[in-house]
């Protein structure tokens, strides 16, 4: 029993990490149908900038804030310098641009920072919380809480605010959105800035658990992408559920089956789900008008 | 007009000839390490060490009165690139010896070229297959994974531990050491009751560790792995409140590991390390005292960070090579090879090297020191 609870705790911890990364994908995807493969690099930047700002003497909350703002600025720059000039290019080309950006950011981080692993202290200490024989670290609660807050924030943004609806409208039909007076280039800039900020927030929250180095982004983006696909790309609810499901699947497989097949089982389940529901669990069924 | 041009051209040709003539008198040393890419943690400190030592040697007058001209390539951990660079080193740069091969994969590429061309090559990678069977021109400085396993099991035996649980990374380092440890465990009367793995990027290993904890009779946990994995395993072990000892591998023998895992979690962890890690703890009459501390001081002065165990492998490779070239008294690759094989009692940071025609590794178990992490720093156990 306490073993099961421990597996659940582990699954939820890891799942919340995936969910936070997956949530970062949603805004840019909603605004432009582009899957931003540099999202993992935003997470890495959030962690790395916080580490180095903290080392330079800034208190942790200030260092984290700086990291989020700086990463948001990098997201905006990515849009202005690489995505906007290629406007009109097919979505596939834009996705390839984000892959290029991811390689560029990774290379730059390797030169500007270093190649070592880093971490900073957990926000509420390292004393595990005991529940019925199982344990969970306080930082895991921060990550889970962060994922929930971002989820509700995004849900409110997309359903309750005019700006959020403008983002959705831009994705739906850019020309029509312009015709009703939406500044689509501003929407794109906003969505890149917000996505980068969410990625950086994820980096700040998960670094005490996962540690950070210049090259952690690829692995995180891959798992986050898988989670987003499982839940339904573009839907905040899908990102949250997909991330938690993926984390729990991995933990249960490692706990009850074999840690050797942990990743394999997770991806087989994802494939099976996508086979039955190609849009993911919460993805909207879309019909292309010809 | 035409005439002056021709003569100028001629003069410059002559000058060029003189220049390349001067260059011929240098000792051309080649290196290919993985200074970037997935194995950058190995190759980056190795490249820094090689550059630093060659600079030092040249500043002190070179070897046998000749400067060493170093050509260093970054193969990014890619065996194909390593093969290309090795070929370029031999054919274009005309080097007389090669140091490098940060990973076993890149080493295997380089050693083919070195064997074919008859160029002595000192590898910086761990696998035993590099020197077993012995290849004429190939040597290596790091101890093997198998030796690390033997050292750990020797300590376990002394502690009366007979059954253990293993949790290994699936990266190259972890997988190789996992296999070696399983092979030699029987020789020490140690039974492996649980055998778990984790991916190199995994964020939480508590499910695997819970399984080990719930396995009856496990007296210790062994974690062969590299990078963030062992730090997370160490934190998870503390989180789950294990009361049995945790053994880590030489892959994480560094102060950075203690920082990453946090001293609270890392306290009591045992691992095999080299003298390089405990330079300040070595007795002054320890044969490695001077070599280790001189190197640490020089590296810290130049790069403002402590050298890793892997950096020490590169240090020893350069030291061996320079020693051999000095004794060979020539830049003939075959003569250098013979001199390396005749090396006896050369003190390095990793251990004291004595090569023979049957042994191209030249270290024994004494090169490893069993260490424990305590509140006051590292403690040597034997």
Interface residues (C-beta under 8 A of the other chain):
Chain A: X3 X6 X7 X9 X10 X11 X13 X14 X17 X110 X115 X116 X117 X118 X119 X126 X128 X135 X137 X206 X209 X210 X211 X213 X215 X216 X219 X220 X251 X252 X254 X255 X259 X260 X262 X263
Chain B: X36 X38 X40 X41 X44 X196 X197 X198 X199 X201 X202 X203 X204 X206 X207 X208 X210 X211 X214 X227 X228 X231 X232 X235 X238 X239 X240 X241 X256 X259 X260 X262 X264 X265
